[in-house]
Each structure stands twice: as structure tokens, then as C-alpha cells.
Amino acid sequence: MLLSKPKSYPTPIRAVGADYSQTRCVGGDGGTMIDTGALNRVIEYGENFVRAQAGVRVGTLVRALAERGQELPLTPEMGHISLGACAVTTLPQASYRAGFAQMSSCISELKLITPQGKQMVVHERDRDLMRVLRSSYGLLGVVHEVVLRVRPLTAVKIDYHVLSLKEFAARCASMVDAPGALRLHISPFEDRITVERRTLDELGSTSRSGIWQIKSSVMRNVLPAFGSTVGSVLAAPGLRAVMLSRVQRALRATLDRATRGVVMYSHEWMRDLPAEAWKARHTYTLWAFPQADFPRVLSEYFAFCRAYYKQHRYRCNVVTGASRLHQDRGSLFSASYSGHMFTLEPSSTGDKGWEEFLIDFNEFASELGGTPTFNQTRALQPEHVAKAFGERLKLFRALRQRTDPLNRLRNSYFAYLLG
Ligand SMILES: Cc1cc2nc3c(=O)[nH]c(=O)nc-3n(C[C@H](O)[C@H](O)[C@H](O)COP(=O)(O)OP(=O)(O)OC[C@H]3O[C@@H](n4cnc5c(N)ncnc54)[C@H](O)[C@@H]3O)c2cc1C
């Protein structure tokens, strides 16, 4: 109804979840914003699925599932993401196996309203359609309900190893062959890569008691130490510089303990950021690179950071993150569509010099054959998008034009990047 009344509801019509994206992909442009926050009901819990409305936050859902002894195949660290955004954006996560490297691959059914105002239900068996919708960013319709796969809650063993760049390059091939999800915490100026391996303890053989008081120790000490929860730490204004150096100090102080190994459930690593996105002072950008090239990419990244600092006296003040992604063709703009990948995520508090750094970093990443995302890669340009997505971009553009010829759902951000 809303879609078919352009006079009352001006173009573009844009759905918004938690508004936590790193880019202007929501981009209301003074048109009509549909806040999905009121769609906050979990409708049905099944043995291997859960049905919920699009405005439910993933953190709320993950905690409710944990109470039932269930979890999603992937659990992000940030709890604010809406299920609508999980369904239609690129949210790569450190993955355990092929086919499950983005949140959207957990979606097995979605219900949406098309640009013509029609109801549509899409199931996983409609593979091609599902693949396109899982990368549609609200350009092909507004999602109001989703079904996600669930599995039994499984303990995760977490181990840390601290390596130099040289050691990482020597061990990378064997590390990626071993089971488990990999998350890296990278400090180019210290020549240090902390490798975090998360292994599913499917036999339930590890007792949690006596290892650590998981919630208090890991969440409050270890993860912040790696810069992972720096967003919430930095929420208090004026504390930035102090907090950053504390993060660096805590990193060193907790490493010895961390290497002993930790066991936790995935919902325990979720963190809550401020409800208003602008209050989270943690900002980052994300590109993905082929796994086989990653040691070389990392070596070039270290050199890039050092050269950039020498020339501009700017360096990122938060640890760079990275995740290994198995190949996942579940969505058209999947960051690991063409093979196994690693992300690279320079992070900062958004201090002076960050915006300029992003421009040069994007050139660096694109030149090395990187794949960006539309919601987590900042300062993106059309030529980066065309180079990374090629034919997939042309296909999406043609589909979008055909399904929304009046551009009811297209904002200026996507008009610029996709045409
Ligand atoms: C400090 C910080 C930390 C972060 N940490 C993580 C992390 O640990 N892991 C991770 O994966 N991501 C993380 N992110 C990234 C963020 O989660 C993603 O960018 C995600 O898209 C945000 O979800 P959202 O609900 O805020 O989406 P929004 O920003 O509200 O929307 C994203 C896009 O989806 C579209 N959309 C939203 N809902 C619908 C709907 N119902 N129907 C159709 N289209 C819709 C919007 O139009 C827009 O194009 C972080 C971001 C910040 C700022």
C-alpha cells in the first residue's frame, strides 16, 4: 500500500533495521523510511528452525535460542543487527565450513513486499531467487519475516597463538586446513598477529567448570583486550586515548592466560553496543581477499600501513581484525563467492585522518583483487564494485531495473554504486 502511493510516501522507500551499517546503504535521502523495529516478535521455535519478524535483533534471538539449547549456525559478535539486515546484507563471519560464511546463509525462507506492493514468500529451494534476495539491501523489496536454521547449542573451544608476520606466512596453509573458525587480531606496527581458533566441541568433552568463569573473564578481559569490544568501551566520551592505551596494555597482560584455552558458548561472545548507532565510536572497513594470497596481502598491508604513517603521520588506533571465510555462494554479493577468503578490517575510533586513510586503503585493496561489501566497506567507489563483482553486478543491475522500473526503493547511494 505504502509502495503504491508515491505522493503520500515519497521515493525512495528504505527499510531500516538497527541503522548500524558502516555506509549510507540505508540512505533515506528525504524519502520514506520504514523502521522495522516494531516487527519484534519471534513467531515459532522449531527443532531445526526459528521463524521471526524482521525487526528482531539477532542478540535477542540468539539468547532466546540458547535458553532452549539451540543456536544459529553462525553467531556475530554484535547483537544489534536486525534479522532483516541478516537476510539481505553481507555479514561475513569467521566460518566453520563451506556454504556458511555469511549470516544470510542461515536464512531458509523470507517474506517480503515487492516494489509493486505485492506479498512474496521465497524458500530455499528457489535457489537463484534466494541468492539474489540475500544480497538485495532493500532494493528488491521490504522483508518482514524470516526463517533461520538452528542447531543444538555447542560449546566452542577457543585457543590463541601469537605469531609474527613471518611465522604466520609459514603456518598459514596448515592453519587453514585444521578444523575450526579463525579470527585474527592484527597489529602491523608491532609485527604481531594473534590467531584465535574457535573449534566446535561437538562431543561435549570439555568441562567448563574450573577453566574460567567464562562470562566475567572472557567477555570483560580477553575479548576487549583484542580490541573486539572496543566499541562499547569507547562509548563514554573523552576516554578515547586512555582506553586505547589500556586496550593495548590489557592485550599484553591477558595473552599468557588466553593461550591456555577457553571454552564458551557462542551467545556469550555477543556484545551490546549503544541502542543509538552514532554513540558507538568504533568504526571499521572490510574487504575480503583470496585465502591463498592472504600471507602476501598481509605482508603488503604491513608495508602499506608503515609507508602511510611515514607520509601522513596517521595510523589506525584500533587493532585490525580479520576472519577466515569458507566459500559461500548463498548470496550474489557474498564476500567469499569465488572461493575461501580472509577479510581484512582496519579499525579506528574515527579520529582525524581516518577518512583520508580509507581512500588510499580502498585503492590498495582493490588493486590486490579485494572484494568489498555495500554495508561494511567505507568510501566505496563504482570502479571498486565493478572490478570486484563483474558479471554478478550486471545481473543484479538488470534484475533491479526490471523489478523496480520506477526506482521506488533505490537511494542515491546505490544509484551511484550500481547505476
Ligand atoms: C561498532 C560496530 C560494530 C559492528 N560489529 C559487527 C560484528 O561484530 N559482526 C557483524 O557481522 N557486523 C558488525 N557490524 C556491522 C553491522 O552489523 C552491519 O553493517 C549490519 O548491516 C547492520 O545491521 P542493521 O540492522 O543495523 O542494518 P541497517 O544498517 O539498518 O540496514 C542495512 C541494510 O539492510 C537494509 N534492510 C534492513 N532491514 C531490511 C528489511 N527488513 N528489508 C529489506 N531491507 C532491509 C537497509 O535498507 C540497508 O540497506 C558492526 C557495526 C558497527 C557500527
The ligand as a MOL file (V3000), in Angstrom:
LIG
                    3D

  0  0  0     0  0            999 V3000
M  V30 BEGIN CTAB
M  V30 COUNTS 53 58 0 0 0
M  V30 BEGIN ATOM
M  V30 1 C 30.5040 -0.6420 16.0320 0
M  V30 2 C 30.0340 -1.6770 15.0370 0
M  V30 3 C 30.3490 -2.9990 15.2660 0
M  V30 4 C 29.9230 -3.9860 14.3610 0
M  V30 5 N 30.2220 -5.2860 14.6180 0
M  V30 6 C 29.8110 -6.2500 13.7730 0
M  V30 7 C 30.0930 -7.6380 14.0180 0
M  V30 8 O 30.6910 -7.9760 15.0230 0
M  V30 9 N 29.6680 -8.5560 13.1150 0
M  V30 10 C 28.9770 -8.1870 12.0030 0
M  V30 11 O 28.6040 -9.0490 11.2220 0
M  V30 12 N 28.6970 -6.8910 11.7490 0
M  V30 13 C 29.0870 -5.9330 12.6020 0
M  V30 14 N 28.7920 -4.6280 12.3210 0
M  V30 15 C 28.1660 -4.3000 11.0220 0
M  V30 16 C 26.7030 -4.1880 11.0350 0
M  V30 17 O 26.2080 -5.2060 11.8280 0
M  V30 18 C 26.1370 -4.3890 9.6380 0
M  V30 19 O 26.5700 -3.3640 8.8180 0
M  V30 20 C 24.6060 -4.6190 9.5610 0
M  V30 21 O 24.1310 -4.3800 8.2530 0
M  V30 22 C 23.8330 -3.7700 10.4640 0
M  V30 23 O 22.5480 -4.3090 10.6910 0
M  V30 24 P 21.3710 -3.2660 10.8740 0
M  V30 25 O 20.1650 -3.9680 11.4030 0
M  V30 26 O 21.8660 -2.1020 11.6490 0
M  V30 27 O 21.1350 -2.8560 9.3690 0
M  V30 28 P 20.7680 -1.4020 8.7680 0
M  V30 29 O 22.0090 -0.5750 8.7920 0
M  V30 30 O 19.5730 -0.8380 9.4540 0
M  V30 31 O 20.4150 -1.8160 7.2890 0
M  V30 32 C 21.3730 -2.4080 6.4320 0
M  V30 33 C 20.8050 -2.5650 5.0260 0
M  V30 34 O 19.7470 -3.5290 5.0140 0
M  V30 35 C 18.5400 -2.9660 4.5370 0
M  V30 36 N 17.4730 -3.5110 5.3690 0
M  V30 37 C 17.3920 -3.5430 6.7150 0
M  V30 38 N 16.2730 -4.1600 7.1020 0
M  V30 39 C 15.6120 -4.5350 5.9890 0
M  V30 40 C 14.3690 -5.2050 5.7300 0
M  V30 41 N 13.5670 -5.6200 6.7050 0
M  V30 42 N 14.0050 -5.4270 4.4310 0
M  V30 43 C 14.7990 -5.0040 3.4130 0
M  V30 44 N 15.9730 -4.3630 3.6080 0
M  V30 45 C 16.3720 -4.1250 4.8720 0
M  V30 46 C 18.7110 -1.4540 4.7260 0
M  V30 47 O 17.8940 -0.7230 3.8120 0
M  V30 48 C 20.1900 -1.3050 4.4330 0
M  V30 49 O 20.4310 -1.2750 3.0520 0
M  V30 50 C 29.1780 -3.6140 13.2090 0
M  V30 51 C 28.8730 -2.2690 13.0020 0
M  V30 52 C 29.2850 -1.3120 13.9060 0
M  V30 53 C 28.9270 0.1310 13.6640 0
M  V30 END ATOM
M  V30 BEGIN BOND
M  V30 1 1 1 2
M  V30 2 1 2 3
M  V30 3 2 2 52
M  V30 4 2 3 4
M  V30 5 1 4 5
M  V30 6 1 4 50
M  V30 7 2 5 6
M  V30 8 1 6 7
M  V30 9 1 6 13
M  V30 10 2 7 8
M  V30 11 1 7 9
M  V30 12 1 9 10
M  V30 13 2 10 11
M  V30 14 1 10 12
M  V30 15 2 12 13
M  V30 16 1 13 14
M  V30 17 1 14 15
M  V30 18 1 14 50
M  V30 19 1 15 16
M  V30 20 1 16 17
M  V30 21 1 16 18
M  V30 22 1 18 19
M  V30 23 1 18 20
M  V30 24 1 20 21
M  V30 25 1 20 22
M  V30 26 1 22 23
M  V30 27 1 23 24
M  V30 28 2 24 25
M  V30 29 1 24 26
M  V30 30 1 24 27
M  V30 31 1 27 28
M  V30 32 2 28 29
M  V30 33 1 28 30
M  V30 34 1 28 31
M  V30 35 1 31 32
M  V30 36 1 32 33
M  V30 37 1 33 34
M  V30 38 1 33 48
M  V30 39 1 34 35
M  V30 40 1 35 36
M  V30 41 1 35 46
M  V30 42 1 36 37
M  V30 43 1 36 45
M  V30 44 2 37 38
M  V30 45 1 38 39
M  V30 46 1 39 40
M  V30 47 2 39 45
M  V30 48 1 40 41
M  V30 49 2 40 42
M  V30 50 1 42 43
M  V30 51 2 43 44
M  V30 52 1 44 45
M  V30 53 1 46 47
M  V30 54 1 46 48
M  V30 55 1 48 49
M  V30 56 2 50 51
M  V30 57 1 51 52
M  V30 58 1 52 53
M  V30 END BOND
M  V30 END CTAB
M  END
